[in-house]
Amino acid sequence: MSWPVINPLGRYNHARRTAAGANPPEWPKGIIARQDSYWQGEGNMREGNPMLALERGEKLTLPPAIWFQGQGDTLHDYRDADSPMPANEPQRFVANYRKAGGECALEYIPMERHAGHSPDLSQAADAFAKMVEFVGKHVKA
């Protein structure tokens, strides 16, 4: 996974809180509109939510997973204010995945990712080696 929207409801609320703050940045407007268009309501964001499915204890298939996360990415690496866990979303998801019996690694990439801009993958060179290593470990030829 590369900076996934693992908790659509959490990200939606994060964007709404940011937009309601003093001197908000531009990114929340686009996120809110896209999520409204795609999910068609908060109920769907809750129902189709990987993070919350784990926390609800749903029976899930949990293949080995690895999450690559750019540093400074406010859209994906934030603390959900509605979560009782004192961690950002990547750490929360990995902890939930492991608690449910899955194997999940989290790799931070030393590159900034700014809202509304694609990441500069030229700064992610060792991430590709880690992907190859992960796939080699978990995929049998």
C-alpha positions as CSV (number, residue, x, y, z in Angstrom):
1,M,0.0,0.0,0.0
2,S,1.2,3.5,-0.8
3,W,-0.3,6.1,1.5
4,P,-3.8,4.5,1.3
5,V,-7.1,6.1,2.4
6,I,-7.4,3.4,5.1
7,N,-10.0,5.3,7.1
8,P,-12.2,7.3,4.7
9,L,-14.5,8.6,7.5
10,G,-11.5,9.6,9.6
11,R,-9.9,11.4,6.7
12,Y,-13.2,13.1,5.8
13,N,-13.6,14.4,9.4
14,H,-9.9,15.4,9.4
15,A,-10.5,17.5,6.3
16,R,-13.7,19.0,7.7
17,R,-12.0,20.0,11.0
18,T,-9.0,21.5,9.0
19,A,-11.4,23.4,6.8
20,A,-13.2,24.8,9.8
21,G,-10.0,26.1,11.4
22,A,-8.6,29.6,11.1
23,N,-6.9,30.3,7.8
24,P,-7.5,26.8,6.4
25,P,-5.3,25.4,3.5
26,E,-7.0,24.7,0.2
27,W,-6.7,20.9,0.3
28,P,-9.7,20.1,2.5
29,K,-12.2,21.5,-0.1
30,G,-11.1,19.0,-2.7
31,I,-11.0,16.1,-0.3
32,I,-14.4,16.8,1.1
33,A,-16.0,17.1,-2.4
34,R,-14.3,14.0,-3.7
35,Q,-15.3,11.9,-0.7
36,D,-18.9,13.2,-0.9
37,S,-19.0,12.3,-4.6
38,Y,-17.4,8.8,-4.2
39,W,-18.8,7.6,-0.9
40,Q,-22.3,9.2,-1.1
41,G,-22.5,9.7,2.7
42,E,-20.8,9.1,6.0
43,G,-22.7,5.8,6.5
44,N,-20.9,4.4,3.4
45,M,-17.6,5.8,4.6
46,R,-18.2,3.9,7.9
47,E,-19.3,0.7,6.3
48,G,-16.6,0.4,3.6
49,N,-13.8,1.4,6.0
50,P,-10.8,-1.0,6.4
51,M,-9.8,0.6,9.7
52,L,-13.2,0.3,11.3
53,A,-13.8,-3.2,9.9
54,L,-10.7,-4.3,11.8
55,E,-11.9,-2.4,14.9
56,R,-15.4,-4.0,14.6
57,G,-13.8,-7.4,14.7
58,E,-15.1,-8.4,11.3
59,K,-13.9,-11.7,9.8
60,L,-11.4,-10.6,7.1
61,T,-8.9,-12.0,4.8
62,L,-5.6,-10.6,6.0
63,P,-2.8,-11.2,3.5
64,P,0.7,-10.0,4.4
65,A,0.8,-6.3,3.8
66,I,3.3,-3.4,3.7
67,W,2.4,0.3,4.0
68,F,4.7,2.9,2.5
69,Q,4.1,6.3,3.9
70,G,5.8,9.6,2.9
71,Q,6.7,11.8,5.8
72,G,4.8,15.1,6.3
73,D,1.7,13.8,4.5
74,T,-1.2,15.4,6.3
75,L,-3.8,13.6,4.2
76,H,-2.7,10.1,5.4
77,D,-0.4,10.4,8.4
78,Y,-2.5,12.3,10.9
79,R,-4.1,11.4,14.2
80,D,-7.9,10.8,14.0
81,A,-9.4,12.9,16.7
82,D,-12.2,10.4,17.1
83,S,-9.8,7.5,17.8
84,P,-9.0,6.5,21.3
85,M,-5.6,5.3,20.2
86,P,-2.9,8.0,20.7
87,A,-1.2,7.3,17.3
88,N,-1.4,8.4,13.7
89,E,-3.5,6.4,11.3
90,P,-0.7,4.3,9.9
91,Q,0.4,3.1,13.3
92,R,-3.3,2.6,14.3
93,F,-4.0,0.5,11.2
94,V,-0.9,-1.7,11.6
95,A,-1.7,-2.3,15.3
96,N,-5.3,-3.3,14.4
97,Y,-4.1,-5.5,11.5
98,R,-1.7,-7.3,13.7
99,K,-4.2,-7.6,16.5
100,A,-6.6,-9.3,14.0
101,G,-3.9,-11.9,13.2
102,G,-2.4,-10.3,10.1
103,E,1.2,-9.4,9.3
104,C,1.7,-5.8,8.3
105,A,4.8,-3.6,8.1
106,L,5.0,0.1,8.0
107,E,7.8,1.8,6.2
108,Y,8.2,5.6,6.3
109,I,9.8,7.1,3.2
110,P,12.0,10.2,3.9
111,M,10.2,12.5,1.5
112,E,7.5,15.1,2.0
113,R,4.1,14.7,0.4
114,H,2.0,17.8,0.1
115,A,-1.7,17.8,-0.4
116,G,-2.7,18.2,-4.0
117,H,0.7,17.1,-5.3
118,S,2.0,13.8,-6.5
119,P,4.9,12.5,-4.4
120,D,8.5,12.8,-5.8
121,L,9.2,9.1,-6.2
122,S,12.8,9.9,-7.1
123,Q,13.3,10.3,-3.3
124,A,11.9,6.8,-2.6
125,A,14.7,4.7,-4.0
126,D,15.1,2.3,-1.0
127,A,11.3,1.9,-0.9
128,F,11.4,-0.1,-4.1
129,A,14.1,-2.4,-2.7
130,K,11.9,-3.0,0.3
131,M,8.9,-3.8,-1.9
132,V,10.9,-6.3,-3.8
133,E,12.2,-7.9,-0.6
134,F,8.6,-8.0,0.8
135,V,7.2,-9.6,-2.3
136,G,10.1,-12.1,-2.5
137,K,9.4,-13.1,1.1
138,H,5.6,-13.6,0.6
139,V,5.1,-14.7,-3.0
140,K,6.0,-18.2,-3.9
141,A,7.1,-18.7,-7.6
